[in-house]
């Protein structure tokens, strides 16, 4: 009887561990590299956002228009984050001319929107098409590890589609410059194929004739994006 109990407990711990790993699998991972905040993971971007991250917002009920993903994670000491370092974010104007960018699944275009996106971290910010903002994400612990999530809440009555933010990270650490900009692309009421199309739009996937100009790394990222879209079609 005790043996069965212990086996059940062990299986439960394994499942819990797997669940936690899956929960953080899509988080943005960063480090200090060469005096700059460097984004370690994410899809390749080819325009104003060098990396792309995606998440799904709730589409009904209590969590309609809400997500706290992706999060932000860095594990010291290998990543070089200092003890008690503070990491902040800033929402930038994208190449489309907006701070809150709306991808319309009907037209396939990035358009202005009357919706707003509330970002709740240590300070509350409301992002619109014409207004950005920023704030503190969190602070590294006594080991130099960092893991924090912001709350993203889309305004009620928003149209289905994808909503994107162009973001950069900064730190209070001396001699460490801001990250290159990256995109968070949130799907709201759209399917996986449409979300993939939106990601490709913000990534700035080149036309076929421009593929020969890509580096090997950029081409690999392009293949991943197009393979993903084809698999979901």
URPEVEN-V343617 format. One record per helix or strand of 2 or more residues. SS is the DSSP state (A for helix, B for strand). FROM is the first residue (numbers start at 1). LEN is the number of residues. If there is no record, write none. Layout:
ss=SS from=FROM len=LEN
ss=SS from=FROM len=LEN
This chain:
ss=A from=2 len=22
ss=B from=28 len=6
ss=B from=36 len=4
ss=B from=43 len=2
ss=B from=51 len=6
ss=A from=61 len=3
ss=B from=66 len=2
ss=B from=72 len=3
ss=B from=86 len=7
ss=B from=100 len=4
ss=B from=110 len=2
ss=B from=117 len=4
ss=B from=124 len=5
ss=B from=133 len=7
ss=B from=146 len=3
ss=B from=151 len=4
ss=B from=161 len=11
ss=B from=182 len=7
ss=A from=192 len=12
ss=A from=208 len=6
ss=A from=216 len=17
